[in-house]
Amino acid sequence: MFKYRIDSQLELKLLEPGDAGELFRLTDDNRAYLREWMPWIDMTQTEEDSRGFIESARHKWAKGEGMTAGILAEGKLCGVIDHHSLNWMNRKAAIGYWLAASAQGRGIMTRACRAMIDYAFGELMLHRVEIMAGTENIRSRAIPERLGFTQEGVARGAQKLYDRYIDLAVYSLLADEWNPQSPDGSR
């Protein structure tokens, strides 16, 4: 079981099938908010859909293909973060994330991303971490910018978001650029 204590208020934990109800309620309560940037939201209509997501994530974890964690603030689930597109040959992974609207503006996602970066470079011994965010998703883009990532460019029309394609800002951070002791992660 994966648990990662970030600080006295924040923890990451591997999602379990028993979390499906809480995850679905959080998703459903934030449906309109999440729909602006999350293309999967309309496919999540029941608690069973959340359970299927958790089971798929746990299967990937068991096979060493990625890790999906719930973000717990003061013991309560407030979002999800993951390592996906894990490529062992090239020692790289991407980080994806979402946070409930009520949890925004408290530094939760920046701290959760910092923990995932620490884990990627310190435990998994990866060389590169990537984050992609809609070019117009200013709040999501602020995370890699705050943590010292380099914007490499824009992937045009890279994500289908319901009835249109959006451009994604592409960010990366290399292991030798990361300083876990620095507030922004930079050397």
N, C-alpha and C positions, 0 to 999 in steps of 0.2 A: 504494500500500500504506500502510495506516494503522499507525503504531507511535507509542506515546506513553510515554516514559520518565517514571515517577513519581518514583523515587529509585533509589539504588544497588541495591536488591533487587527492585523491583517495576516491571512494565511492562505496558501494554495493547497488544494487537495484533489486527488484523483476522484473524478465523479464516479459514483456507484449507482447501481440500478435503483436503490432506495432513495436516491436524490431526484428521481424523475418527476415526482409530483411538485417538489419545490422549484425545480428548473422550469417545468412547464408554466407554473404560476408566474414566475418571474418573467419569462418570455411573453406570456399572454398579457400581463400587466403593462409591458413595455412595447407591445406590438406596433403601435403607430410610430413610436419613437424609433424603434429598430428598423422598421420597414424602409426608412429613408436610405439606408446604406447596406442592409443585410438581405441578400437575395434569397436566403433560405427561409425567411420568416413565414411566408405563405404556405410552405410545406410542413410547418409545425402547427398542427391543429388540435392535437390531443396529447394527453400525458403519455400515451403509448408512443407517439412520435418522439418525444423527449427520451423515453426509455430506449428506443431504437438507436438514437444518436449516442447515448451513453454506452450502449453495448458495442456499437461500432468503434467508438473512441477507445474503449477498454481492449478491444481486439487489436487495434493498432498499437496500443501501449505494449501488449503482450508480445507482439511481433517485432518490437523495436522500430516501429514506423512513425512514431510521434507520441505526443502526450497532450491530453486535454485535461485541464484542471478547473475546478470551480474556484472563484475568488470569494473568500469569506471575510467580511468586515464585521468584527466583533461577533463572530460565530454565525453570521447570517449570510447566505448566498446572495451576492450582488452582481455577479458577472461570470464570464468564462474567458479563459485565455488558453492558447495552445501553441505547441510546436507542431507544424505540419510541413509537408513537402520535405521530410527528413531524407537527406541524401548522404548516406554513409561514405560512399566513394569520394565525394567531394567535401565531406565534413561540413555540411551546411544544412540549415533549416530556416523556415519562415515562422514568424510569430503572427498570430491573428488574435483578435480580442473584441469583446463587447462588454458594456457596463450599463446597468440600469440607470435610467435618467436621474433617479433620486440619489444615486451614489456619485454623480459627476461633481467635479470641482473641488475634490478633497485630496487629490494626488494619489488616489487608489490605483488607477491604471498605470501611472508612471512607476509606482513602487512594484506593482505586479510584473510589469515588463522588465524592470531592473532585475527582479528575482529570476525570471525566465532566462535572461541574458547570462546572469551569473551561473545558472544551472547549465546552460548550453556550453559555455566556455570552460567552466570549472569541472563539471561532472561528466558531461558528454564529450568534452575535448573537441568541440566543433571549431572550425576555422572561420565560419561566416554565418551571420544571422541577417535575415532580410525581413522587412516589413513593407507591405504595400497598402496604400490607402487611396480612396477616391480623391482626385485632385481638389475637389470642392469640399471635402470632409476636413475642414480646418481643425476640429478638435482631435480627430484621429491622427492627423499628420503632425500635430504638436508633440505627440509622444516620442517618435523617433528623433525629431528635431531637438527636443529637450535632452534626450539621452546621448547625443553626440553622433548619431548616424549621419552618413553622407547620402544626400539625394543624388542618385545616379542618373535619373532621367524620368521620363513619363512613358508608360506603356499605353499607347493609344488604343481606345476601344477594347480594353483587356478584360472587362467584366460585364456580363449581361446583368442588368438590374431591371428586372421585369420587362418593360417594353422598350428599353433603350440600352445602348452600350455606353459605359463610362470609362474615362481615362484613369489610370492608377499611377500615383507617384510611387517610385521605386526607391527604397532606402536600403542601405547595407551598413553593417558594422563588422569589422574583422577582429579576431581575438587579440591581436597585438595593439589594437586601438582602444581596448576596453580597460578601464581602471575602476574596479568595483568600489573603491574608497572615495572616488570623486562624486560630488553631488550630481553631475551630469554624465558621469561615466567616462569622461574624456581624460586623456593622459595629461 
